[in-house]
Amino acid sequence: MHQFSKIKVDETLIHGSVSPAFKEVEAEFKRNFADRGELGAACAVYLKGKKVVDLWGGYRDIETNSPWEEDTLINVFSVTKGISALAIALAHSRDYFDYDRKVSMYWPEFAENGKGNITIRELLAHQAGLCAIDEQLDIDILSDLDHLSKILARQKPAWAPGEYHGYHCYSLGWYENELIRRTDSKQRTIGQFFSEEIAGPLDVEFYIRTPSDIPEKRIANIVDYSPLKMLFHLNKLTLKMMISYFIPGSLAARTLGNPKVRNPGDIVRPPYREVEIPSYNGIGTVNSIAKLYGLFACESPVLGIDKEVFSNLKRPAIQPNKCREDKVLQIETSYSLGFMKYSPDMHIGISEECYGSPGYGGAIAFSDPSNQLGFAYAPLKMGYKPFNDPRAEALTAAVYKDLKLQDG
């Protein structure tokens, strides 16, 4: 077994291209390897529709000493939520559904257990109280979408819709998927819809479910840890959330612990990577993710998204009626149309105009519309901070430092 702390990545394993105006990003990317224990990673930035940073380096697999390549694919955990939100935005723009209509208008069974008045906008803002799924899920259930649909419809909300919000870690993507299946004339899943309507036309490589024909040598082998090890890194965690997580039956435990896996990385490995978990198990190149967010930041017409969607996302999020503290994460959060927004406790870009999604272990991607900027970063080695990872923070700060220097 490797002693990860002793592995040093030589600069000869760092590759890519960087615009002269973004040299600080390149320097910080290298510092992550030299000073912050990075083993393998990629970072990409698009500005005003043009690629200005495309870096990759270190290892794709430390067990085989395989280097990270330009076309390496990596599972990005909850960064997938932003990609799914983009697909939902396109479906809305094509009149599949209206954000302000009730979910039950398109999915009648959803009304069960007092959910009849929940709107799509409330669901996408994590305000529906459906963060936890109380019936135990496994690979067989997730492979049977009709069965899963019935379980989702039976779920009772944890609070009255709109009163609070709480991170719908896994569940949001499954509810989004059923909305697409119910309203798409071809009855496609959200992964199929994204692949055919967005990824293909825009020439980006990102999948919500790992295709069986992708060679293993292209996939980064995530370095993770057991939940027990988190107890030795409490200084890096949100203490209230972690205490709640380890209390059986708590909202956090029910939200984050279903499906039940041994380690966080198991949910992006076989067999779970072979089904669609649209909130969590997306896989792609970091450059593709940044490209998508860059197009969104520029409000590019090639996306086919209504101007109203972009306007909504640039505005401050509509907060729940009673409390801004997240019932699951136990910090102040902010959500809009399936994306996470910037808040003092959750750094998505640098202002309330920014939106995107962090991924468990350190990955993050976001759009900054005021600067027409798209950013994405993903590491091989999962960090213990569930958000605001120091490696991602350093890269984000470098991007804005370079932008400020350009402005003179």
Secondary structure, DSSP 8 states (H G I E B T S, - for coil): ---GGG----GGGEEEEE-GGGHHHHHHHHHHHHHS---EEEEEEEETTEEEEEEEEEEEETTTTEE--TT-BEE-TTHHHHHHHHHHHHHHHTTS--TTSBHHHH-GGGGGGGTTT-BHHHHHTT-SS-S---S---HHHHT-HHHHHHHHHH---SS-TTT-----TTHHHHHHHHHHHHH-TT---HHHHHIIIIIHHHT--EEES--TTS-GGGB---B---GGGGGGGGGGS-HHHHHHHTSTT-HHHHHHSSS--SSGGGGGSTTGGGS--TTT-EEE-HHHHHHHHHHHHTT-GGG---HHHHHHHHS-----SS--B-TTT-SB--EETTEEE-BTTB-SSSSTT-EEEE-TTS-EEEEETTTTEEEEEEESB--S-SSS-HHHHHHHHHHHHHHHHHT-
